[in-house]
């Protein structure tokens, strides 16, 4: 049963039951149907005044009311005092505030002219029904921020080329105070979306408990009425600022009514006033928006006391959580599959991961300067971000045989060959130059150089000399010991070239 309003009769009865009958506070509350909080205040005040029962005869109702409620209107009247429902509505947005507490404060101020608690609640509901649809919802201070893009865009002209780009306008509205933020970006892409969120919280000077976006593709990967999937980067942003992201349900306008009204107000009071201006940069447009935004937040409410700035200062600002020390920096998060060459690709650049993750799907985080790769929330690789197409490979990620192969260079191969002999160097250099890519000749060069472990350097160099002249297989030359035979070229050169028995070329015609 709802508690009764506090009248002079109730006050006297409470004092009698406490001072004369010595009942407990709960017993008095059950007997008089008065709230326990109100009884506690009455009893504490009676103890301060050292009152006893029966009360002095000179304490009539007016004098008694002045003793317990010095600031109250103790006028006895048959007409009830109607509360300021707009102020009551604003007060209910504060954390911990309830209609019961508002009613008790009202009864203390007007003990002889207040409604019962049930009448108080009923009259407040009736007042709420006469207000706009958005007034029906009670938004707690610091609880929610609603964000959405305007349907209207603003053209920005490139002064050099005359090209026109349409700027998108993001709007954010705090639920309790209607304090509004707006800014222009060139797109609704994920970097712009999260960048606008970061600047919006900086503008507010704190973090609400929840962000309520529309089911925008930038923020929500898969729209669903009951369980939408957030974009991983959006989730990371929310974790950085310690806020909860609760997307509005599709086709449920009440879920985002604050954002829709905020968008409408920004379009009418800001964008409409800028429609005849020509902008040549995004910064120029945002300066104009910020100036008009200050005027918008200072405009008086039509049906509530004060304006958005005053409401923000008294309601939302004290309830916002503090901002983190460092602002969020955008990180692009994508699933990537490891190719057979133990590399993953991001924007035409390939990055290595440990080779045993081949075939696995990993999560790649790309910041401005760093690529970090995770497997089941555990970091397994990190590379400087490559700004051009190419490949970044870490030797520790390779299989052992690939790692050994990767350690070789053309210069190192030539240096080893020169230690064996000049003919060996000529042979190795010819192999490296014969391929489109020197790496393609590494295997055959290493195969030759490793023969120095089986054969003396002199024999290997002699075999290379023959191979350079006649393109023979070096290993076959060594096995057949042809490299140990006298040099046929030098023998031919030692024969006399002018002799009667030597027939010249004309002899064979």
C-alpha positions as CSV (number, residue, x, y, z in Angstrom):
1,X,0.0,0.0,0.0
2,X,1.5,3.4,-0.9
3,X,2.5,5.7,1.9
4,X,0.2,8.5,3.0
5,X,1.1,12.2,2.7
6,X,2.4,13.8,5.8
7,X,-0.3,16.0,7.5
8,X,-0.4,17.6,10.9
9,X,-2.5,14.7,12.1
10,X,0.1,12.3,10.9
11,X,2.9,14.2,12.7
12,X,1.0,14.2,16.0
13,X,0.2,10.5,15.7
14,X,3.9,9.7,14.9
15,X,5.0,11.7,17.9
16,X,2.4,10.0,20.2
17,X,3.3,6.5,19.2
18,X,7.0,7.2,19.6
19,X,7.0,9.4,22.8
20,X,4.1,7.9,24.6
21,X,3.7,4.3,23.3
22,X,7.5,3.9,22.7
23,X,6.9,1.9,19.4
24,X,9.7,1.1,17.0
25,X,10.0,3.1,13.8
26,X,8.8,0.1,11.7
27,X,5.8,-0.4,14.0
28,X,4.9,3.3,13.6
29,X,5.3,3.1,9.8
30,X,3.0,0.1,9.7
31,X,0.4,1.8,11.9
32,X,0.4,5.2,10.2
33,X,1.2,4.1,6.6
34,X,3.9,6.7,6.6
35,X,7.3,6.0,5.0
36,X,10.1,5.0,7.2
37,X,12.4,7.8,6.0
38,X,9.8,10.5,6.9
39,X,9.3,8.9,10.4
40,X,13.1,8.9,11.0
41,X,13.3,12.6,10.2
42,X,10.4,13.4,12.5
43,X,11.7,11.4,15.4
44,X,15.3,12.9,15.0
45,X,13.8,16.4,15.0
46,X,11.7,15.7,18.0
47,X,14.8,14.6,19.9
48,X,16.6,17.8,18.9
49,X,13.7,19.8,20.2
50,X,13.4,17.7,23.4
51,X,9.7,17.3,22.9
52,X,7.6,15.1,25.3
53,X,4.1,13.8,25.2
54,X,1.6,15.3,25.6
55,X,2.7,18.3,23.5
56,X,2.4,21.8,24.9
57,X,-1.0,23.4,24.4
58,X,0.5,26.3,22.6
59,X,1.7,24.1,19.8
60,X,-1.1,24.4,17.3
61,X,-0.7,23.0,13.7
62,X,0.9,26.1,12.3
63,X,3.5,26.3,15.1
64,X,4.1,22.5,15.0
65,X,4.7,22.7,11.2
66,X,7.2,25.6,11.7
67,X,9.1,23.5,14.3
68,X,9.6,20.5,12.0
69,X,9.7,22.3,8.6
70,X,11.0,25.8,9.0
71,X,11.1,26.4,5.3
72,X,7.8,24.9,4.6
73,X,4.5,26.5,3.6
74,X,2.4,25.8,6.6
75,X,-0.7,27.5,5.3
76,X,-3.8,25.3,5.8
77,X,-5.7,25.1,2.5
78,X,-8.1,22.8,0.8
79,X,-6.2,23.4,-2.5
80,X,-3.3,21.1,-3.3
81,X,0.1,22.5,-4.4
82,X,0.9,21.2,-7.9
83,X,4.5,20.2,-8.2
84,X,6.7,21.6,-11.0
85,X,6.6,18.5,-13.2
86,X,9.3,19.7,-15.6
87,X,11.8,20.2,-12.8
88,X,10.7,16.9,-11.3
89,X,11.4,15.2,-14.7
90,X,14.9,16.7,-14.8
91,X,15.6,15.6,-11.2
92,X,14.6,12.0,-12.0
93,X,17.4,11.8,-14.5
94,X,20.0,12.0,-11.6
95,X,21.5,8.8,-10.4
96,X,19.7,7.3,-7.4
97,X,16.7,9.7,-7.7
98,X,13.3,8.1,-7.3
99,X,9.7,9.4,-7.4
100,X,9.3,8.3,-3.7
101,X,12.2,10.6,-2.7
102,X,10.8,13.5,-4.8
103,X,7.4,13.0,-3.1
104,X,8.8,13.0,0.4
105,X,10.7,16.3,-0.3
106,X,7.5,17.8,-1.7
107,X,5.6,16.8,1.4
108,X,8.2,18.4,3.6
109,X,7.9,21.6,1.7
110,X,4.1,21.6,1.6
111,X,2.9,19.4,4.5
112,X,-0.7,20.7,4.4
113,X,-1.2,20.9,0.6
114,X,0.5,17.8,-0.9
115,X,-0.9,14.9,-2.8
116,X,-0.6,11.3,-1.6
117,X,2.2,9.3,-3.2
118,X,-0.2,7.4,-5.5
119,X,-1.8,10.7,-6.7
120,X,1.7,12.2,-7.1
121,X,2.8,9.3,-9.4
122,X,-0.5,9.3,-11.3
123,X,-0.3,13.1,-12.0
124,X,3.3,12.8,-13.2
125,X,2.3,10.0,-15.6
126,X,-0.5,12.2,-17.0
127,X,1.9,15.1,-17.4
128,X,4.4,12.8,-19.3
129,X,1.7,11.7,-21.7
130,X,1.1,15.3,-22.7
131,X,4.7,15.9,-23.6
132,X,6.6,14.8,-26.8
133,X,7.3,11.2,-27.4
134,X,10.9,11.5,-26.5
135,X,9.9,12.8,-23.0
136,X,8.4,9.5,-22.1
137,X,11.7,7.9,-21.6
138,X,13.8,8.5,-18.5
139,X,17.5,8.7,-19.3
140,X,19.8,8.5,-16.3
141,X,22.6,11.1,-16.1
142,X,25.8,9.9,-17.7
143,X,24.2,6.7,-18.9
144,X,23.7,6.9,-22.7
145,X,25.1,8.7,-25.7
146,X,23.2,8.3,-29.0
147,X,25.1,8.7,-32.3
148,X,24.0,8.7,-35.9
149,X,24.8,10.4,-39.2
150,X,22.6,13.2,-40.8
151,X,20.9,12.3,-44.0
152,X,21.9,15.7,-45.3
153,X,25.5,16.3,-46.5
154,X,27.6,19.4,-47.1
155,X,29.6,20.0,-50.4
156,X,33.2,20.9,-50.1
157,X,35.0,22.3,-53.1
158,X,38.6,21.6,-54.0
159,X,40.0,25.1,-54.7
160,X,42.6,23.7,-57.2
161,X,40.6,21.2,-59.3
162,X,37.0,22.3,-58.6
163,X,36.1,18.8,-57.5
164,X,33.2,18.6,-55.1
165,X,33.1,16.1,-52.2
166,X,30.2,15.6,-49.9
167,X,31.0,15.8,-46.2
168,X,29.1,13.5,-43.8
169,X,27.8,15.0,-40.5
170,X,27.9,12.9,-37.4
171,X,25.7,13.8,-34.4
172,X,26.0,12.7,-30.8
173,X,23.5,13.4,-28.1
174,X,23.7,12.7,-24.3
175,X,20.4,11.1,-23.1
176,X,19.8,13.1,-19.9
177,X,20.8,16.6,-20.9
178,X,20.4,16.5,-24.7
179,X,23.8,18.1,-24.9
180,X,24.7,17.8,-28.6
181,X,27.9,17.3,-30.6
182,X,28.4,17.4,-34.3
183,X,31.3,17.3,-36.8
184,X,32.0,16.7,-40.5
185,X,34.1,14.0,-42.0
186,X,34.7,13.0,-45.6
187,X,33.2,9.5,-45.2
188,X,31.4,7.1,-42.9
189,X,34.3,4.7,-43.1
190,X,35.5,3.0,-39.9
191,X,38.6,5.3,-39.3
192,X,36.3,8.4,-39.6
193,X,33.6,6.8,-37.5
194,X,35.9,6.0,-34.6
195,X,37.8,9.2,-35.0
196,X,34.5,11.2,-34.6
197,X,33.7,9.1,-31.5
198,X,37.1,9.9,-30.0
199,X,36.7,13.7,-30.6
200,X,33.1,13.6,-29.3
201,X,34.1,12.1,-25.9
202,X,36.9,14.8,-25.8
203,X,34.2,17.4,-26.4
204,X,32.1,16.0,-23.5
205,X,35.1,15.7,-21.3
206,X,34.2,12.2,-20.1
207,X,32.8,8.8,-21.0
208,X,29.1,7.8,-20.7
209,X,28.3,4.2,-19.6
210,X,26.8,3.3,-23.0
211,X,27.1,4.3,-26.7
212,X,23.9,3.7,-28.7
213,X,24.7,3.7,-32.5
214,X,22.4,2.9,-35.4
215,X,23.1,-0.4,-37.2
216,X,25.7,1.4,-39.3
217,X,28.0,-0.9,-41.4
218,X,31.1,0.9,-40.0
219,X,30.1,0.0,-36.4
220,X,28.1,-3.2,-36.7
221,X,29.4,-6.0,-38.8
222,X,26.1,-8.0,-38.8
223,X,22.8,-6.3,-38.0
224,X,20.5,-8.4,-35.8
225,X,17.5,-7.4,-33.7
226,X,18.7,-9.3,-30.6
227,X,22.4,-9.9,-31.0
228,X,24.2,-7.6,-33.5
229,X,27.9,-8.2,-34.2
230,X,30.1,-5.3,-33.5
231,X,33.1,-4.5,-35.7
232,X,36.3,-5.7,-33.9
233,X,37.9,-2.2,-34.2
234,X,34.7,-0.7,-32.6
235,X,35.0,-3.2,-29.8
236,X,38.6,-2.3,-29.2
237,X,37.7,1.4,-29.1
238,X,34.9,0.6,-26.6
239,X,37.3,-1.3,-24.4
240,X,39.8,1.6,-24.5
241,X,37.2,4.0,-23.2
242,X,35.5,1.5,-20.9
243,X,32.1,2.0,-22.4
244,X,29.4,-0.5,-23.6
245,X,28.2,-0.3,-27.2
246,X,24.5,-1.2,-27.5
247,X,23.3,-0.8,-31.1
248,X,19.7,0.2,-31.6
249,X,17.4,-2.6,-32.8
250,X,16.4,-2.5,-36.5
251,X,13.0,-0.9,-37.1
252,X,12.7,0.3,-33.5
253,X,12.8,4.1,-33.6
254,X,12.3,4.5,-29.9
255,X,15.7,2.9,-29.3
256,X,17.4,5.9,-31.1
257,X,14.8,8.6,-30.7
258,X,17.4,11.0,-29.1
259,X,19.7,10.6,-32.1
260,X,16.9,11.1,-34.6
261,X,15.7,14.3,-32.8
262,X,19.3,15.4,-32.5
263,X,19.9,14.9,-36.2
264,X,16.8,16.8,-37.0
265,X,17.8,19.7,-34.8
266,X,21.3,19.9,-36.3
267,X,19.9,19.9,-39.8
268,X,17.5,22.7,-38.9
269,X,19.7,24.9,-36.7
270,X,23.1,24.3,-38.2
271,X,23.1,22.9,-41.7
272,X,20.2,25.0,-42.9
273,X,22.0,28.1,-41.8
274,X,25.1,27.0,-43.7
275,X,23.3,26.1,-47.0
276,X,24.4,29.3,-48.8
277,X,28.0,29.2,-47.8
278,X,30.7,27.6,-50.0
279,X,33.4,25.6,-48.1
280,X,36.9,24.8,-49.5
281,X,38.1,22.6,-46.7
282,X,36.8,20.2,-44.0
283,X,38.5,22.3,-41.3
284,X,36.6,25.4,-42.4
285,X,33.3,23.6,-42.3
286,X,34.0,22.2,-38.8
287,X,34.9,25.6,-37.5
288,X,31.5,26.9,-38.6
289,X,29.7,23.9,-37.2
290,X,31.4,24.3,-33.8
291,X,30.4,28.0,-33.6
292,X,26.8,27.2,-34.3
293,X,26.9,24.2,-32.0
294,X,27.7,26.5,-29.1
295,X,24.6,28.6,-29.9
296,X,22.4,25.4,-30.3
297,X,23.4,24.1,-26.8
298,X,22.7,27.5,-25.3
299,X,19.2,27.8,-26.7
300,X,16.5,27.5,-23.9
301,X,14.4,24.4,-23.8
302,X,10.8,24.9,-24.9
303,X,9.1,22.6,-22.3
304,X,11.9,22.2,-19.7
305,X,13.8,24.7,-17.6
306,X,17.2,25.9,-18.7
307,X,19.2,24.8,-21.8
308,X,21.4,22.0,-22.9
309,X,24.6,23.5,-21.4
310,X,23.0,24.0,-18.0
311,X,21.5,20.6,-18.1
312,X,24.8,19.1,-19.1
313,X,26.7,20.9,-16.3
314,X,24.2,19.7,-13.6
315,X,23.3,16.2,-14.9
316,X,25.6,14.5,-17.3
317,X,29.0,16.1,-16.6
318,X,29.2,15.0,-12.9
319,X,28.2,11.5,-13.8
320,X,30.5,10.9,-16.8
321,X,33.5,8.6,-16.3
322,X,37.0,10.1,-16.8
323,X,38.7,9.9,-20.1
324,X,41.8,7.6,-20.4
325,X,45.2,9.2,-20.3
326,X,45.9,8.5,-24.0
327,X,43.4,9.0,-26.8
328,X,42.5,6.0,-29.0
329,X,44.5,5.5,-32.1
330,X,42.8,3.7,-34.9
331,X,43.7,0.0,-35.5
332,X,42.3,-1.9,-38.4
333,X,41.5,-5.4,-37.4
334,X,41.0,-8.1,-40.0
335,X,41.0,-11.9,-40.1
336,X,43.8,-13.3,-42.4
337,X,44.7,-16.8,-43.5
338,X,48.3,-18.0,-43.5
339,X,49.5,-19.0,-46.9
340,X,51.7,-22.0,-47.7
341,X,54.7,-19.7,-47.7
342,X,53.9,-18.8,-44.0
343,X,53.0,-15.2,-44.9
344,X,49.8,-13.2,-44.5
345,X,48.8,-10.3,-46.7
346,X,47.6,-6.8,-45.8
347,X,47.2,-4.1,-48.4
348,X,49.6,-5.7,-51.0
349,X,52.3,-6.3,-48.5
350,X,53.2,-9.8,-47.1
351,X,54.2,-10.4,-43.5
352,X,55.7,-13.6,-42.1
353,X,54.4,-15.6,-39.1
354,X,55.9,-18.7,-37.5
355,X,55.7,-21.5,-40.2
356,X,53.7,-23.9,-38.1
357,X,50.6,-21.6,-38.4
358,X,50.3,-22.4,-42.1
359,X,46.6,-22.8,-42.9
360,X,45.3,-21.1,-39.7
361,X,43.1,-18.1,-39.6
362,X,44.7,-15.3,-37.6
363,X,43.7,-11.8,-36.5
364,X,45.8,-9.0,-37.9
365,X,45.9,-5.6,-36.2
366,X,47.2,-2.7,-38.4
367,X,48.1,0.6,-36.8
368,X,49.8,3.5,-38.5
369,X,53.3,2.1,-38.0
370,X,52.9,-1.5,-36.7
371,X,51.5,-4.8,-37.8
372,X,50.6,-7.2,-35.0
373,X,49.3,-10.7,-35.6
374,X,47.3,-12.7,-33.0
375,X,46.3,-16.3,-32.7
376,X,43.4,-16.9,-30.2
377,X,44.2,-13.6,-28.5
378,X,47.9,-14.4,-28.2
379,X,50.4,-12.3,-30.1
380,X,52.6,-14.4,-32.4
381,X,54.3,-11.9,-34.7
382,X,54.9,-8.2,-35.0
383,X,56.4,-6.2,-37.9
384,X,56.9,-2.5,-38.9
385,X,54.1,-1.6,-41.3
386,X,55.2,-1.6,-44.9
387,X,53.9,1.3,-46.9
388,X,54.6,-0.2,-50.3
389,X,54.0,-3.6,-51.9
390,X,56.6,-6.1,-50.8
391,X,57.5,-8.8,-48.3
392,X,58.7,-8.6,-44.7
393,X,60.1,-11.8,-43.4
394,X,61.6,-12.6,-40.0
395,X,64.2,-15.4,-40.1
396,X,62.9,-17.0,-36.9
397,X,59.6,-17.7,-38.6
398,X,61.2,-19.9,-41.3
399,X,61.7,-23.7,-41.2
400,X,65.3,-24.6,-40.5
401,X,66.2,-25.4,-44.1
402,X,64.6,-22.2,-45.4
403,X,66.5,-20.2,-42.8
404,X,69.8,-21.6,-43.8
405,X,69.0,-20.9,-47.4
406,X,68.0,-17.3,-46.6
407,X,71.3,-16.6,-45.0
408,X,73.2,-16.8,-48.3
409,X,73.8,-13.8,-50.6
410,X,75.6,-13.6,-54.1
411,X,78.5,-11.8,-52.4
412,X,79.0,-14.6,-49.8
413,X,78.9,-17.3,-52.5
414,X,81.5,-15.5,-54.6
415,X,83.7,-15.0,-51.6
416,X,83.7,-18.8,-50.9
417,X,84.3,-19.6,-54.5
418,X,87.3,-17.2,-54.7
419,X,88.9,-19.1,-51.8
420,X,88.8,-22.3,-53.8
421,X,90.2,-20.8,-57.0
422,X,89.7,-18.3,-59.9
423,X,88.0,-20.8,-62.2
424,X,85.5,-21.7,-59.4
425,X,84.7,-18.0,-59.1
426,X,84.1,-17.7,-62.8
427,X,81.8,-20.7,-62.8
428,X,79.7,-19.4,-59.8
429,X,79.5,-15.9,-61.2
430,X,78.2,-17.3,-64.5
431,X,75.5,-19.3,-62.7
432,X,74.3,-16.2,-60.8
433,X,74.2,-14.1,-63.9
434,X,72.4,-16.8,-66.0
435,X,69.2,-16.6,-63.8
436,X,66.6,-13.8,-63.8
437,X,66.9,-13.8,-60.0
438,X,70.2,-14.7,-58.3
439,X,68.4,-16.7,-55.6
440,X,67.4,-19.2,-58.3
441,X,71.1,-20.2,-58.6
442,X,71.8,-20.5,-54.9
443,X,71.0,-24.3,-54.7
444,X,73.3,-25.3,-57.6
445,X,76.1,-23.0,-56.4
446,X,75.9,-24.4,-52.9
447,X,76.0,-27.9,-54.4
448,X,79.3,-27.1,-56.1
449,X,80.9,-25.3,-53.2
450,X,80.0,-28.2,-50.8
451,X,82.1,-30.5,-53.0
452,X,85.2,-28.8,-51.5
453,X,84.5,-30.9,-48.4
454,X,85.2,-34.1,-50.5
455,X,87.8,-32.9,-53.0
456,X,91.0,-30.7,-52.7
457,X,90.6,-27.2,-53.9
458,X,93.1,-27.8,-56.7
459,X,91.0,-30.6,-58.3
460,X,87.7,-28.7,-57.8
461,X,89.2,-25.6,-59.4
462,X,90.6,-27.7,-62.3
463,X,87.2,-29.3,-62.9
464,X,85.6,-25.8,-63.0
465,X,88.2,-24.8,-65.6
466,X,87.1,-27.7,-67.9
467,X,83.5,-27.0,-67.2
468,X,83.9,-23.4,-68.1
469,X,85.4,-24.5,-71.4
470,X,83.2,-27.4,-72.4
471,X,80.0,-27.0,-70.2
472,X,80.5,-30.4,-68.6
473,X,79.1,-31.6,-65.2
474,X,81.7,-30.9,-62.5
475,X,80.8,-33.8,-60.3
476,X,81.2,-36.3,-63.3
477,X,84.6,-34.8,-64.1
478,X,85.7,-35.3,-60.5
479,X,84.5,-38.9,-60.3
480,X,86.1,-39.8,-63.6
481,X,89.3,-37.9,-62.6
482,X,89.3,-36.1,-66.0
483,X,90.5,-33.1,-64.0
484,X,93.8,-34.9,-63.3
485,X,94.7,-35.4,-67.0
486,X,97.1,-32.9,-68.7
487,X,95.5,-29.8,-70.0
488,X,94.7,-30.5,-73.6
489,X,94.5,-26.8,-74.5
490,X,98.1,-26.3,-73.4
491,X,99.3,-29.4,-75.3
492,X,97.8,-28.1,-78.5
493,X,99.4,-24.8,-78.0
494,X,102.8,-26.4,-77.6
495,X,102.8,-28.2,-81.1
496,X,104.7,-26.5,-83.9
497,X,102.5,-24.5,-86.1
498,X,104.8,-24.3,-89.2
499,X,105.9,-27.7,-90.6
500,X,106.0,-29.4,-94.0
501,X,104.0,-32.4,-92.8
502,X,101.2,-30.3,-91.4
503,X,98.5,-30.0,-93.9
504,X,96.6,-26.7,-94.1
505,X,92.9,-26.1,-94.4
506,X,93.1,-26.0,-98.3
507,X,94.3,-29.6,-98.4
508,X,90.8,-30.9,-97.5
509,X,89.0,-29.2,-100.4
